[in-house]
Amino acid sequence: MPRRFCLILITLFWLQAAHAAETRPRIQVGYYEFPPYSYTDAQGQPAGSGLELTARLLDVAGYQADFRSYPGARLYGGLLDGSIHLWAGASGKPGLAEHTLEGRHLLGEITLNLYFRHDTPVPRIPEDLEERGVILITGYSYWQDVNRWLEDPARRIIHHRTASHVSALQMLQRRRGDYLLDYQAPVEQAKRELGMDEIPFVEVQRLPLRLIYSRHAADAERLRDELDRAYEQLTESGEDLWLY
């Protein structure tokens, strides 16, 4: 009888825990393929340090995360209409400013670089890009000042687009473009996959990473405040949450 009673208690506790998990609000978290911070792994599952941190903060704050990968334009569109509640990404994007809230805590930084071959002189940006081929990652967007010189018709910069960081590095190696404009973290990972040595580069821009919330999602300010508190709670307990 005592053994049966214990089994009943265990079952009741399990059912209560399962019910609590089911009733947690579900937050739609968008991301795009930006390894090692956010990407879809070989099993088709969301992965990366940025997504792990986002899931951790949501869990501490009492939410569940539903992750989904999007092309850049669709991700931004979801933040604009509220169908995507949250994104861990670069703050300060002008097109999102009126439609989003930003978390108060800096999660890390990303660096945009212009890569070139060892036999190419160190370029002056943007002067030396005139009439030269620049390799870009499909679906990525850049900040206004970078887009201005990339799209300036007077400079006649030739755009070569590719779908992955690995193929972008291979294109640069094979002289299918003069320069590669890409973010440092995914390039470092792609270099490791290819077994490549160091590639020279010029730093173009350094951008802060924060949690970005759609203003058009329900209770956006409350969600922002609760995740800020979750971040503070974890850092005060000694956890290092900086994204490397």
N, C-alpha and C positions, 0 to 999 in steps of 0.2 A: 504493500500500500504506500509506504513512504516513497519508494522508487517511482511509482506511478504518479504520485503527487508532484515529485520533482520534474518529471517529464512534462506534466501539464504546465507547470510554472515556466519552464524553459520555452515551451511552445508559445505561451502567452507573451513572454518578453520579446520573442522573435517577431511575433505578429505585430506587436506595438512598434517595434523598431522599423519594421517594413512599412507600416502605415505612416509613421513619421517621415520616412524617406519619400514616400509617394506624395505626401501633402506639402513637401517643400516646394516653394515657387521655382519654376523652371525658367532659366535665363538663356536667351538665344545669343550665343557668343559666335561672332563671325571671325574668320581669319583667312589670310591667304598664304600661299606657299612661300615661306620665308625662313628656311632652316638656318640655324638650329633653334630659333625662337618659336616658330609655328610651322608645322608641315603635316602631311598625311604619310604615315609610315607604310612599310611594305604590306602590312595586314589591313590597310585601309582605315586605320585608326588615327585620330588626332594625336599629335605628339609635339614635343619641344618644350623648352624651359619656360617660354611665355605662356603657353597653354596650361602647363602644370601649375604655375603660380596663380593664374586666373582661377583655375579649378579649386586650388587650396583656399584662396580668399573667399570664394563663393561658399565653399563648404563651411568655413569658420563662421561666416555671416548667416548661415542657415538657408542657402539656396542650392539648387542643382544646376549644373551647366549642360546645355545642349550645344555641342560644337559642330560647326559646319564650315567647310572650305568654300571660298568664293573667288572668282576673278576680282581684281582690284576695283573695277568700276561698279560691279554688283555689290561688293562690300560697302562701298561708300553710299550707293543708292539705298541699301538697307538701313544704314544709319540715318539717312535723310528722311525715310518714311516710317521709321520705328519698327520695322520687321526684324531688324537686328538690334538687340538691346545694348551690346557691349563688344568692344574691340580693344585688345592690347596692342597699341601701335604708336606711331610717331605723332606727337602733339603739334598743334599750331597750323594744321592744314587749312588754308583760307576758305576753301569751299565747304568745309564742315563746321566752321566756327559758330555760325548762327544756329546750327541744328544739333549741337552736341555740348556735353559737359565733360570736363576733364578731371580725373582724379588728382588729389592734392600731392600725391607722393610720386617722386621720380623712380621709375622701375629700372632704368638703365639708359644706355645711349646706343644709337646706331650711326655708323659713319659711311657716307657716300664717297667713293673714290673714283678717280679716273686712272685706269690701268693701261700700261703700255709695254711694249717689248723692250728687251735690253738694248737692242740696236737702234732704238728711237730716242732722240733727245728729250729731256724733261720738258713737257709742254707748258706753255703759258695758257691759262684758261680765261676767256674762251678764244683768244686770238689765234692760237695755233691749230684750232679745230676747223678753221675755214677750209671748205672743199675737201675735208677728210671724212673717212668712214668711222662712225661711232656705233659700237655694238650695244644694244639695249635689250633688256628682258621684257618680253611680251607681258602685258598686264600691269607692269609697274608704272607708277606715276611719280613725278618729282615736284619739288616746290617751285613757286612762281619764278624765282630768279633763275633757276636752272632751266626750266621750260622756256624762258624768254630767249636764252642764247641757243638752246637746242633747236628752236623753231624759227629763229630769225632768218628770213629768206635771204638777207644780204650775206649771211655767212655760208649759205649753201652746204650745210652739214648733211652728210649722207647717213641715213639711219639704217642699220642692219639689225633686225629683230630675231630673237630666238627664244625658245620656251624655257630653257633651263640654264643654271649657272655653269654647269659642267660643259654644255655645248657652247656657251659664250666663251669660256676659256679656250676651248678647242678652236673656235673660230679665230680668236686672237692669235693663237700659236700658228695657225695655218694661213695667216695674213688675209683673212676674209674680212678684215676691218683694221683700222689703224689704232683705235682705242676701245676700251671697254668701260662703260659707265655702270657701276654696280656697287652694291653694299658690301662692306668688308666681311661681316660674319658669314653670310652664305658663300662668298668667294673662298674664305678660308676652308670651309667644309668641302667645297667642290675641289679645291686643290688637294686636300687629303685623299679624296676619292680617286683622283687622277695620279697621285704620287708626284705632284709638281713641286718644283723649287719655288723660291720667293719670286714674286713679280713686282717690278717697280710700279709705284703709283703716286699720284698727287691727291691729297685730301681736298674734296670739294665742299663738303658740308657735314656738320655733326648735328644730329637731331635727338631730342629727348624722347624716351619711351614712357607712356603713361596709359592708364586705363581711360578709354574714351567711351562715353555713354550717349546714346541717342536721347535728345530732349523729347522726342515724340513717343518714346516708350513709357508705359505706365510707371509712376513712382520713380522716375529717373533720379531725382535728387536724393530720395531716401536710399536707393540702391548705392549711389555714389558715397553717401555718408557712411553707410554700413560697411562697405568694402574698405573705405579709408580707416575706419575703426579696426577692422580685422587686420589690416596691414600694421597698424600701430601696435595692436595686441601681440602679433607674432614677432615684430622687431624688438619690442620691449622684453619678450621672453628669450631673446638672444638669437633668433633665426636671422641668417643672412639671406635677404630676398633679392639682392641685386642681380639683374640678368646679365650674364657674361656671354 
